[in-house]
Amino acid sequence: MLQKIFKKRITEIYEKFDDKEILVSDDKANFFGLESLGVWKVRGNGVLLLTKKEIFFGLWKPKRDLLILVKSIIEITTPKSHMHRSVFKPLLKLVFKNEQGETDSAAWYVRELDKWNQVLNEMIA
């Protein structure tokens, strides 16, 4: 039952990007939250994808989306924890300017971390 719900959500997210070139994606990314929302806010699994202009994350459940413009990224790091949470493996952490112009950060555990790092670092260099 859950797999069917998640598959529908994954398909829905990828359909939003049919007209854009997806450079790298992970449909089982583990989100560690937004620093601005604090430790107790939503985290979970979803689809993380990168186009030439944006990073999009769509949480499977509850249905929430996060959009980060590539041009707003300040720093890319690979810590083993984010906001006191860890899977004891390196994470993809992005420090960026949010819509209010304030510094924020988000982190994910992704399966192809080296690929994400390479592509993102080339884009913001």
N, CA, C and O atoms as a MOPAC input file, in Angstrom:
PM7 MOZYME 1SCF
protein

 N      0.82700 1    -1.20100 1     0.00000 1
 C      0.00000 1     0.00000 1     0.00000 1
 C      0.86500 1     1.25700 1     0.00000 1
 O      0.66800 1     2.14900 1    -0.82500 1
 N      1.84100 1     1.32900 1     0.94000 1
 C      2.69600 1     2.50800 1     1.01000 1
 C      3.53600 1     2.67100 1    -0.24900 1
 O      3.71900 1     3.78600 1    -0.73600 1
 N      4.05100 1     1.55100 1    -0.78300 1
 C      4.84800 1     1.62700 1    -2.00800 1
 C      4.04600 1     2.24000 1    -3.14400 1
 O      4.59000 1     2.99800 1    -3.94800 1
 N      2.77700 1     1.92500 1    -3.21700 1
 C      1.91100 1     2.45800 1    -4.26900 1
 C      1.74600 1     3.98100 1    -4.10600 1
 O      1.79100 1     4.72400 1    -5.08600 1
 N      1.55900 1     4.42600 1    -2.87400 1
 C      1.42300 1     5.85900 1    -2.59000 1
 C      2.71800 1     6.58200 1    -2.93600 1
 O      2.69700 1     7.63200 1    -3.57900 1
 N      3.85800 1     6.01100 1    -2.50300 1
 C      5.14400 1     6.64800 1    -2.76400 1
 C      5.45000 1     6.67000 1    -4.25500 1
 O      5.96200 1     7.66800 1    -4.76300 1
 N      5.14600 1     5.59400 1    -4.96100 1
 C      5.40300 1     5.54000 1    -6.39800 1
 C      4.58300 1     6.61100 1    -7.12200 1
 O      5.06900 1     7.24000 1    -8.06200 1
 N      3.36100 1     6.81000 1    -6.68800 1
 C      2.50200 1     7.83800 1    -7.29200 1
 C      3.10600 1     9.22200 1    -7.06400 1
 O      3.12200 1    10.05300 1    -7.97200 1
 N      3.59700 1     9.46400 1    -5.86400 1
 C      4.21500 1    10.75800 1    -5.54000 1
 C      5.50200 1    10.96100 1    -6.34400 1
 O      5.74900 1    12.05300 1    -6.85700 1
 N      6.31400 1     9.91700 1    -6.45400 1
 C      7.55400 1    10.00800 1    -7.22900 1
 C      7.23900 1    10.34700 1    -8.68700 1
 O      7.87100 1    11.22700 1    -9.27100 1
 N      6.27400 1     9.65600 1    -9.26500 1
 C      5.87100 1     9.90900 1   -10.64800 1
 C      5.37000 1    11.33700 1   -10.81000 1
 O      5.71800 1    12.01400 1   -11.77700 1
 N      4.56500 1    11.79000 1    -9.87800 1
 C      4.01400 1    13.15400 1    -9.89600 1
 C      5.13900 1    14.19500 1    -9.90800 1
 O      5.07200 1    15.17500 1   -10.65100 1
 N      6.15900 1    13.98500 1    -9.09600 1
 C      7.27600 1    14.93400 1    -9.01500 1
 C      8.05200 1    14.96500 1   -10.33200 1
 O      8.33200 1    16.04000 1   -10.86200 1
 N      8.39700 1    13.79300 1   -10.85700 1
 C      9.15600 1    13.75900 1   -12.10700 1
 C      8.36000 1    14.36800 1   -13.25900 1
 O      8.94900 1    14.96700 1   -14.15900 1
 N      7.04700 1    14.22900 1   -13.25000 1
 C      6.21600 1    14.82000 1   -14.31200 1
 C      6.29500 1    16.34500 1   -14.29700 1
 O      6.17500 1    16.97400 1   -15.34800 1
 N      6.49400 1    16.94700 1   -13.13200 1
 C      6.64500 1    18.40600 1   -13.03900 1
 C      7.87100 1    18.89200 1   -13.80900 1
 O      7.94000 1    20.05100 1   -14.22000 1
 N      8.83500 1    17.99100 1   -13.99700 1
 C     10.10700 1    18.37600 1   -14.60600 1
 C     10.30100 1    17.76600 1   -15.99500 1
 O     11.42800 1    17.67400 1   -16.48300 1
 N      9.20800 1    17.35200 1   -16.62800 1
 C      9.28400 1    16.76700 1   -17.97000 1
 C      9.94600 1    17.69500 1   -18.97500 1
 O     10.65300 1    17.23800 1   -19.87300 1
 N      9.72100 1    18.99700 1   -18.82600 1
 C     10.24000 1    19.95800 1   -19.79300 1
 C     11.61700 1    20.52500 1   -19.40400 1
 O     12.12500 1    21.42100 1   -20.07700 1
 N     12.21200 1    20.01400 1   -18.33600 1
 C     13.51300 1    20.49900 1   -17.88200 1
 C     14.51000 1    19.35800 1   -17.87000 1
 O     14.15300 1    18.20100 1   -17.64800 1
 N     15.77100 1    19.70400 1   -18.11300 1
 C     16.81800 1    18.69900 1   -18.06900 1
 C     17.21300 1    18.43600 1   -16.62000 1
 O     17.67500 1    19.34100 1   -15.92400 1
 N     17.03500 1    17.21100 1   -16.17200 1
 C     17.43100 1    16.82100 1   -14.82100 1
 C     18.87700 1    16.34600 1   -14.89400 1
 O     19.18600 1    15.38500 1   -15.60000 1
 N     19.76300 1    17.02200 1   -14.16300 1
 C     21.18600 1    16.70900 1   -14.18800 1
 C     21.53400 1    15.53500 1   -13.28800 1
 O     22.37100 1    14.70300 1   -13.63600 1
 N     20.89300 1    15.47300 1   -12.13600 1
 C     21.09800 1    14.37300 1   -11.19100 1
 C     19.86100 1    14.29700 1   -10.30500 1
 O     19.23200 1    15.31400 1   -10.01500 1
 N     19.51700 1    13.08000 1    -9.87500 1
 C     18.34000 1    12.93900 1    -9.01200 1
 C     18.49200 1    11.71500 1    -8.12100 1
 O     19.29200 1    10.81700 1    -8.38500 1
 N     17.69900 1    11.71000 1    -7.06200 1
 C     17.63500 1    10.56800 1    -6.15500 1
 C     16.19800 1    10.49500 1    -5.65500 1
 O     15.72700 1    11.39800 1    -4.96400 1
 N     15.50100 1     9.41200 1    -6.00800 1
 C     14.09100 1     9.31400 1    -5.60700 1
 C     13.90400 1     8.67700 1    -4.23500 1
 O     12.77900 1     8.40200 1    -3.81800 1
 N     15.02600 1     8.44200 1    -3.53000 1
 C     14.96000 1     7.93400 1    -2.15700 1
 C     15.87300 1     8.75200 1    -1.24300 1
 O     16.50500 1     8.20400 1    -0.33900 1
 N     15.93900 1    10.04500 1    -1.47800 1
 C     16.77000 1    10.92100 1    -0.65100 1
 C     16.15500 1    11.04000 1     0.74600 1
 O     14.93600 1    11.11000 1     0.90200 1
 N     17.02300 1    11.06100 1     1.74900 1
 C     16.58000 1    11.18100 1     3.14500 1
 C     16.85700 1    12.60700 1     3.61200 1
 O     18.01200 1    13.00800 1     3.75700 1
 N     15.79800 1    13.36200 1     3.84400 1
 C     15.87600 1    14.78500 1     4.20000 1
 C     16.07100 1    14.95000 1     5.69600 1
 O     15.36600 1    14.33700 1     6.49700 1
 N     17.04100 1    15.78900 1     6.06700 1
 C     17.35800 1    16.02700 1     7.47100 1
 C     16.83600 1    17.36900 1     7.96700 1
 O     17.16400 1    17.78400 1     9.07900 1
 N     16.04700 1    18.03700 1     7.17900 1
 C     15.38100 1    19.25200 1     7.62300 1
 C     16.04900 1    20.54300 1     7.20900 1
 O     17.18800 1    20.57200 1     6.74300 1
 N     15.28400 1    21.62300 1     7.40200 1
 C     15.74600 1    22.99000 1     7.16300 1
 C     16.17200 1    23.58600 1     8.49400 1
 O     15.43200 1    23.52300 1     9.47600 1
 N     17.33900 1    24.15100 1     8.52400 1
 C     17.84900 1    24.73000 1     9.76500 1
 C     16.92100 1    25.81600 1    10.30800 1
 O     16.73500 1    25.91900 1    11.52100 1
 N     16.34000 1    26.62300 1     9.42600 1
 C     15.47600 1    27.72400 1     9.86200 1
 C     14.20700 1    27.25100 1    10.56500 1
 O     13.61300 1    28.00500 1    11.33600 1
 N     13.79100 1    26.03100 1    10.31200 1
 C     12.57400 1    25.51400 1    10.94100 1
 C     12.84000 1    24.81500 1    12.26400 1
 O     11.90300 1    24.51500 1    13.00500 1
 N     14.10700 1    24.55100 1    12.56900 1
 C     14.44900 1    23.95900 1    13.85100 1
 C     14.47500 1    22.44300 1    13.83500 1
 O     14.07000 1    21.80200 1    12.86500 1
 N     14.95500 1    21.89600 1    14.91900 1
 C     15.19300 1    20.46400 1    15.06000 1
 C     13.92400 1    19.63300 1    14.99500 1
 O     13.96900 1    18.50900 1    14.49500 1
 N     12.81700 1    20.12500 1    15.46800 1
 C     11.61600 1    19.29800 1    15.61400 1
 C     10.69200 1    19.31900 1    14.41400 1
 O      9.58800 1    18.77800 1    14.48100 1
 N     11.11100 1    19.92400 1    13.32600 1
 C     10.24800 1    19.99700 1    12.14500 1
 C     10.42500 1    18.77800 1    11.24500 1
 O     11.26300 1    17.91300 1    11.50300 1
 N      9.62300 1    18.72600 1    10.18900 1
 C      9.52000 1    17.56400 1     9.31000 1
 C     10.84200 1    17.17600 1     8.66000 1
 O     11.58900 1    18.01400 1     8.15400 1
 N     11.09900 1    15.88100 1     8.69500 1
 C     12.16500 1    15.28600 1     7.91800 1
 C     11.60800 1    13.99300 1     7.36600 1
 O     10.56700 1    13.52100 1     7.82300 1
 N     12.28200 1    13.41600 1     6.39500 1
 C     11.80800 1    12.15900 1     5.83000 1
 C     12.34500 1    11.92200 1     4.44400 1
 O     13.25800 1    12.61400 1     3.99300 1
 N     11.77500 1    10.93800 1     3.76200 1
 C     12.24800 1    10.54900 1     2.43400 1
 C     11.45500 1    11.22700 1     1.33600 1
 O     10.29500 1    11.60300 1     1.51000 1
 N     12.12300 1    11.37200 1     0.18600 1
 C     11.46500 1    11.97800 1    -0.95000 1
 C     12.36400 1    11.99800 1    -2.16200 1
 O     13.37500 1    11.29800 1    -2.21400 1
 N     11.98800 1    12.80400 1    -3.13700 1
 C     12.71800 1    12.93900 1    -4.39000 1
 C     13.51500 1    14.23800 1    -4.36200 1
 O     12.96500 1    15.31700 1    -4.13800 1
 N     14.82300 1    14.11400 1    -4.59400 1
 C     15.70400 1    15.27400 1    -4.70000 1
 C     16.22000 1    15.29900 1    -6.12600 1
 O     16.75900 1    14.30600 1    -6.61300 1
 N     16.05700 1    16.43300 1    -6.79800 1
 C     16.57100 1    16.52100 1    -8.15500 1
 C     17.15500 1    17.89400 1    -8.43200 1
 O     16.78900 1    18.89200 1    -7.81100 1
 N     18.07100 1    17.90700 1    -9.38300 1
 C     18.80200 1    19.11400 1    -9.74200 1
 C     18.64300 1    19.39000 1   -11.22400 1
 O     18.87000 1    18.51500 1   -12.06100 1
 N     18.24900 1    20.62400 1   -11.54100 1
 C     18.23500 1    21.09700 1   -12.92200 1
 C     19.30000 1    22.18500 1   -13.02300 1
 O     20.01700 1    22.44000 1   -12.05600 1
 N     19.40600 1    22.81400 1   -14.15800 1
 C     20.42000 1    23.85900 1   -14.34800 1
 C     20.19100 1    25.06000 1   -13.43100 1
 O     21.13100 1    25.79400 1   -13.12800 1
 N     18.94900 1    25.26700 1   -12.98800 1
 C     18.62900 1    26.46200 1   -12.20800 1
 C     18.16900 1    26.19800 1   -10.78200 1
 O     18.17300 1    27.11400 1    -9.95900 1
 N     17.77100 1    24.95900 1   -10.47000 1
 C     17.16700 1    24.74200 1    -9.15800 1
 C     17.40800 1    23.34900 1    -8.60700 1
 O     17.68500 1    22.39400 1    -9.33200 1
 N     17.29200 1    23.28300 1    -7.30000 1
 C     17.26500 1    22.01100 1    -6.59800 1
 C     15.85500 1    21.90600 1    -6.03700 1
 O     15.36200 1    22.81900 1    -5.37400 1
 N     15.22300 1    20.78500 1    -6.31500 1
 C     13.85500 1    20.57000 1    -5.87000 1
 C     13.82300 1    19.32800 1    -5.00000 1
 O     14.40300 1    18.30000 1    -5.34800 1
 N     13.14100 1    19.42700 1    -3.86600 1
 C     12.91100 1    18.26600 1    -3.02200 1
 C     11.42200 1    18.14000 1    -2.77100 1
 O     10.77400 1    19.08300 1    -2.31700 1
 N     10.88500 1    16.96700 1    -3.06900 1
 C      9.47900 1    16.67000 1    -2.81500 1
 C      9.38500 1    15.54900 1    -1.80100 1
 O      9.73900 1    14.40600 1    -2.09100 1
 N      8.91200 1    15.87500 1    -0.62400 1
 C      8.74800 1    14.88600 1     0.43500 1
 C      7.61100 1    13.95000 1     0.05300 1
 O      6.57800 1    14.39300 1    -0.44900 1
 N      7.80100 1    12.65000 1     0.29300 1
 C      6.75200 1    11.68500 1    -0.03300 1
 C      5.50900 1    11.93900 1     0.81200 1
 O      4.41100 1    12.10500 1     0.28100 1
 N      5.68900 1    11.96700 1     2.11600 1
 C      4.57500 1    12.11000 1     3.05300 1
 C      5.05800 1    12.83400 1     4.29100 1
 O      6.06300 1    12.38100 1     4.83800 1
 N      4.48100 1    13.87900 1     4.78800 1
 C      3.39500 1    14.63200 1     4.15400 1
 C      3.89400 1    15.28300 1     2.86900 1
 O      5.09200 1    15.50700 1     2.69500 1
 N      2.98600 1    15.57400 1     2.00200 1
 C      3.29800 1    16.10300 1     0.67900 1
 C      3.75500 1    17.56100 1     0.81700 1
 O      2.94500 1    18.48200 1     0.91700 1
 N      5.09900 1    17.73600 1     0.82000 1
 C      5.67900 1    19.07700 1     0.92100 1
 C      6.82500 1    19.19500 1    -0.05700 1
 O      7.51000 1    18.21700 1    -0.35600 1
 N      7.02700 1    20.40900 1    -0.55400 1
 C      8.08000 1    20.66200 1    -1.52000 1
 C      9.01700 1    21.75400 1    -1.02400 1
 O      8.61500 1    22.64300 1    -0.27300 1
 N     10.26300 1    21.67300 1    -1.45400 1
 C     11.28100 1    22.67100 1    -1.15400 1
 C     12.00300 1    22.97900 1    -2.45000 1
 O     12.40500 1    22.06900 1    -3.17600 1
 N     12.16800 1    24.26400 1    -2.74100 1
 C     12.86800 1    24.70300 1    -3.94400 1
 C     14.01300 1    25.61700 1    -3.53400 1
 O     13.81600 1    26.58800 1    -2.80400 1
 N     15.20700 1    25.29800 1    -4.01000 1
 C     16.38800 1    26.11600 1    -3.74800 1
 C     16.98600 1    26.48400 1    -5.09800 1
 O     17.30600 1    25.60300 1    -5.89600 1
 N     17.13800 1    27.76800 1    -5.35600 1
 C     17.75500 1    28.19500 1    -6.60300 1
 C     19.25800 1    27.96000 1    -6.52800 1
 O     19.88700 1    28.26700 1    -5.51500 1
 N     19.82900 1    27.42200 1    -7.58800 1
 C     21.26600 1    27.14800 1    -7.61500 1
 C     22.05700 1    28.42100 1    -7.35400 1
 O     23.06900 1    28.39000 1    -6.65500 1
 N     21.60300 1    29.54500 1    -7.91200 1
 C     22.33400 1    30.80400 1    -7.73300 1
 C     22.32600 1    31.29200 1    -6.28300 1
 O     23.10200 1    32.18100 1    -5.93300 1
 N     21.46900 1    30.72900 1    -5.43900 1
 C     21.41100 1    31.14700 1    -4.03600 1
 C     22.32000 1    30.31600 1    -3.13000 1
 O     22.44700 1    30.61500 1    -1.94300 1
 N     22.95500 1    29.27400 1    -3.68000 1
 C     23.81200 1    28.39500 1    -2.88000 1
 C     25.12500 1    29.09400 1    -2.54600 1
 O     25.81300 1    29.61500 1    -3.42400 1
 N     25.45300 1    29.09400 1    -1.26300 1
 C     26.66900 1    29.72500 1    -0.75200 1
 C     27.77200 1    28.68700 1    -0.55200 1
 O     28.94100 1    28.94500 1    -0.83800 1
 N     27.38300 1    27.51300 1    -0.05800 1
 C     28.37500 1    26.50200 1     0.30800 1
 C     27.77800 1    25.10700 1     0.21200 1
 O     26.59200 1    24.89900 1     0.46500 1
 N     28.63600 1    24.15000 1    -0.16400 1
 C     28.26300 1    22.73800 1    -0.22000 1
 C     29.24500 1    21.99000 1     0.67400 1
 O     30.45900 1    22.08600 1     0.48900 1
 N     28.71900 1    21.24900 1     1.64100 1
 C     29.58200 1    20.47000 1     2.52900 1
 C     29.03200 1    19.05500 1     2.65600 1
 O     27.93600 1    18.75400 1     2.18400 1
 N     29.82000 1    18.18400 1     3.30800 1
 C     29.39500 1    16.78700 1     3.48100 1
 C     29.60000 1    16.33200 1     4.92800 1
 O     30.39600 1    15.42900 1     5.18300 1
 N     28.89400 1    16.94500 1     5.86800 1
 C     29.02900 1    16.53000 1     7.27300 1
 C     28.33300 1    15.18800 1     7.51000 1
 O     27.56800 1    14.72100 1     6.66700 1
 N     28.60000 1    14.58300 1     8.64600 1
 C     27.93000 1    13.32300 1     8.98800 1
 C     26.67100 1    13.54400 1     9.82800 1
 O     25.99100 1    12.58800 1    10.19900 1
 N     26.36500 1    14.80700 1    10.12500 1
 C     25.13200 1    15.10000 1    10.85200 1
 C     24.62100 1    16.48000 1    10.44000 1
 O     25.35500 1    17.31300 1     9.91000 1
 N     23.34200 1    16.68200 1    10.70500 1
 C     22.70200 1    17.98200 1    10.44600 1
 C     21.63700 1    18.16200 1    11.51800 1
 O     20.74000 1    17.33100 1    11.66000 1
 N     21.74200 1    19.23800 1    12.26100 1
 C     20.77900 1    19.56000 1    13.31500 1
 C     20.62700 1    18.40400 1    14.30700 1
 O     19.51200 1    18.02000 1    14.65900 1
 N     21.74800 1    17.86300 1    14.74600 1
 C     21.80600 1    16.81000 1    15.75900 1
 C     21.23600 1    15.47200 1    15.29900 1
 O     20.89900 1    14.62600 1    16.12700 1
 N     21.12600 1    15.27400 1    13.99500 1
 C     20.63200 1    14.00800 1    13.44700 1
 C     21.69300 1    13.42800 1    12.53200 1
 O     22.40500 1    14.16300 1    11.84800 1
 N     21.79600 1    12.09100 1    12.52400 1
 C     22.83000 1    11.46300 1    11.71900 1
 C     22.42800 1    10.06300 1    11.29300 1
 O     21.63800 1     9.39100 1    11.95600 1
 N     22.99600 1     9.63900 1    10.15800 1
 C     22.93900 1     8.24100 1     9.74200 1
 C     24.37000 1     7.69900 1     9.71600 1
 O     24.62900 1     6.62000 1     9.18400 1
 N     25.28600 1     8.46100 1    10.29600 1
 C     26.69600 1     8.09700 1    10.41400 1
 C     27.37900 1     7.90300 1     9.06700 1
 O     28.33200 1     7.13400 1     8.93400 1
 N     26.87000 1     8.61500 1     8.08100 1
 C     27.45100 1     8.64500 1     6.73900 1
 C     27.42500 1    10.09400 1     6.27300 1
 O     26.61700 1    10.88400 1     6.76000 1
 N     28.30100 1    10.45500 1     5.33600 1
 C     28.30100 1    11.83900 1     4.83600 1
 C     26.96600 1    12.22000 1     4.19100 1
 O     26.33100 1    11.42100 1     3.50300 1
 N     26.57000 1    13.45600 1     4.43700 1
 C     25.33600 1    14.02100 1     3.89200 1
 C     25.67000 1    15.09700 1     2.86500 1
 O     26.78200 1    15.62500 1     2.85000 1
 N     24.72100 1    15.41400 1     2.02400 1
 C     24.82100 1    16.55900 1     1.14000 1
 C     24.17500 1    17.72800 1     1.86600 1
 O     22.95900 1    17.74900 1     2.05700 1
 N     24.98900 1    18.70400 1     2.27200 1
 C     24.46300 1    19.86800 1     2.98200 1
 C     24.65400 1    21.10100 1     2.12200 1
 O     25.75000 1    21.36900 1     1.63100 1
 N     23.57200 1    21.84900 1     1.94700 1
 C     23.61300 1    23.09000 1     1.18900 1
 C     23.33200 1    24.25500 1     2.11800 1
 O     22.34300 1    24.25500 1     2.85100 1
 N     24.20200 1    25.23800 1     2.08000 1
 C     23.97400 1    26.50200 1     2.76600 1
 C     23.59200 1    27.48300 1     1.66000 1
 O     24.28600 1    27.59000 1     0.64900 1
 N     22.48300 1    28.19800 1     1.85800 1
 C     21.94900 1    29.04600 1     0.79900 1
 C     21.21300 1    30.24500 1     1.38500 1
 O     20.93100 1    30.29600 1     2.58200 1
 N     20.91100 1    31.19900 1     0.52400 1
 C     20.07400 1    32.34200 1     0.89700 1
 C     18.63400 1    31.98100 1     0.55700 1
 O     18.32600 1    31.62500 1    -0.58100 1
 N     17.75100 1    32.07500 1     1.55600 1
 C     16.34400 1    31.74400 1     1.30900 1
 C     15.61800 1    32.92400 1     0.66700 1
 O     16.23800 1    33.94200 1     0.35800 1
 N     14.32700 1    32.79200 1     0.46900 1
 C     13.53400 1    33.82900 1    -0.19900 1
 C     13.54200 1    35.15500 1     0.54500 1
 O     13.34700 1    36.20800 1    -0.06300 1
 N     13.76500 1    35.11600 1     1.85600 1
 C     13.82500 1    36.33200 1     2.66500 1
 C     15.22700 1    36.93800 1     2.67700 1
 O     15.44700 1    37.96500 1     3.31900 1
 N     16.17600 1    36.31700 1     1.97600 1
 C     17.54200 1    36.80200 1     1.92800 1
 C     18.37900 1    36.40100 1     3.13500 1
 O     19.48300 1    36.90800 1     3.33600 1
 N     17.83800 1    35.48000 1     3.93900 1
 C     18.55500 1    35.02000 1     5.12400 1
 C     19.28800 1    33.72000 1     4.82400 1
 O     18.86100 1    32.94000 1     3.97300 1
 N     20.39500 1    33.49100 1     5.53000 1
 C     21.15000 1    32.26300 1     5.35900 1
 C     20.40700 1    31.10200 1     6.01000 1
 O     19.94300 1    31.20500 1     7.14500 1
 N     20.30200 1    30.00900 1     5.28600 1
 C     19.61500 1    28.80600 1     5.76200 1
 C     20.42100 1    27.60700 1     5.29200 1
 O     21.35700 1    27.75600 1     4.50700 1
 N     20.06700 1    26.42900 1     5.76300 1
 C     20.72500 1    25.21400 1     5.27800 1
 C     19.75100 1    24.04700 1     5.30200 1
 O     18.77000 1    24.03100 1     6.04500 1
 N     20.06200 1    23.07600 1     4.46100 1
 C     19.28900 1    21.83600 1     4.37700 1
 C     20.27800 1    20.72100 1     4.07600 1
 O     21.33300 1    20.95900 1     3.48700 1
 N     19.93500 1    19.49900 1     4.48300 1
 C     20.83000 1    18.37300 1     4.22900 1
 C     20.03700 1    17.12600 1     3.89100 1
 O     18.90500 1    16.94000 1     4.33800 1
 N     20.67300 1    16.26300 1     3.07800 1
 C     20.07500 1    15.01100 1     2.65600 1
 C     21.12400 1    13.90900 1     2.66000 1
 O     22.30900 1    14.16100 1     2.44100 1
 N     20.68000 1    12.70500 1     2.90800 1
 C     21.50200 1    11.54300 1     2.62300 1
 C     21.09400 1    11.11600 1     1.22400 1
 O     19.92800 1    10.80600 1     0.97800 1
 N     22.06100 1    11.10000 1     0.30200 1
 C     21.81200 1    10.69400 1    -1.08200 1
 C     22.72800 1     9.53100 1    -1.43300 1
 O     23.80600 1     9.37900 1    -0.86000 1
 N     22.29300 1     8.72600 1    -2.36900 1
 C     23.04400 1     7.52900 1    -2.73100 1
 C     24.30000 1     7.82800 1    -3.54300 1
 O     25.28600 1     7.10100 1    -3.41300 1
 N     24.30200 1     8.84700 1    -4.35500 1
 C     25.46000 1     9.16800 1    -5.18800 1
 C     26.03900 1    10.52000 1    -4.77600 1
 O     26.04800 1    11.46600 1    -5.56500 1
 N     26.51300 1    10.60300 1    -3.56100 1
 C     27.00400 1    11.86000 1    -3.00800 1
 C     28.11800 1    12.46800 1    -3.85500 1
 O     28.11600 1    13.67800 1    -4.08300 1
 N     29.06600 1    11.66500 1    -4.32500 1
 C     30.17100 1    12.19200 1    -5.13500 1
 C     29.66400 1    12.87000 1    -6.39800 1
 O     30.16500 1    13.92500 1    -6.78800 1
 N     28.68300 1    12.27100 1    -7.02800 1
 C     28.11300 1    12.84900 1    -8.25500 1
 C     27.41600 1    14.17500 1    -7.96000 1
 O     27.59500 1    15.15400 1    -8.68500 1
 N     26.61900 1    14.20000 1    -6.88800 1
 C     25.95000 1    15.44300 1    -6.48900 1
 C     26.98000 1    16.54000 1    -6.22400 1
 O     26.83200 1    17.66600 1    -6.69900 1
 N     28.01400 1    16.20900 1    -5.47000 1
 C     29.06100 1    17.18300 1    -5.14800 1
 C     29.73600 1    17.71500 1    -6.39600 1
 O     29.91600 1    18.92400 1    -6.54800 1
 N     30.10700 1    16.81700 1    -7.28200 1
 C     30.80100 1    17.21900 1    -8.49600 1
 C     29.95500 1    18.17600 1    -9.33000 1
 O     30.41800 1    19.24900 1    -9.71700 1
 N     28.72500 1    17.78600 1    -9.60200 1
 C     27.85400 1    18.59700 1   -10.45800 1
 C     27.55800 1    19.94800 1    -9.80300 1
 O     27.65100 1    20.98300 1   -10.46200 1
 N     27.20400 1    19.95200 1    -8.52400 1
 C     26.89000 1    21.21100 1    -7.84200 1
 C     28.10500 1    22.13200 1    -7.74200 1
 O     27.98500 1    23.33600 1    -7.97100 1
 N     29.25500 1    21.58900 1    -7.40600 1
 C     30.45100 1    22.42400 1    -7.29900 1
 C     30.83600 1    23.02700 1    -8.64800 1
 O     31.30000 1    24.16700 1    -8.69400 1
 N     30.65900 1    22.30300 1    -9.73200 1
 C     30.91100 1    22.85100 1   -11.07300 1
 C     29.93300 1    23.99300 1   -11.37300 1
 O     30.30100 1    24.97700 1   -12.01400 1
 N     28.69700 1    23.85800 1   -10.90900 1
 C     27.68100 1    24.86700 1   -11.20600 1
 C     27.89100 1    26.15800 1   -10.42500 1
 O     27.60200 1    27.23700 1   -10.94300 1
 N     28.38500 1    26.07700 1    -9.20000 1
 C     28.51000 1    27.30100 1    -8.39500 1
 C     29.91500 1    27.89200 1    -8.43100 1
 O     30.16700 1    28.93800 1    -7.83200 1
 N     30.82200 1    27.22800 1    -9.12800 1
 C     32.21900 1    27.72100 1    -9.19600 1
 C     32.30700 1    29.02200 1    -9.94800 1
 O     33.39600 1    29.57500 1   -10.10000 1

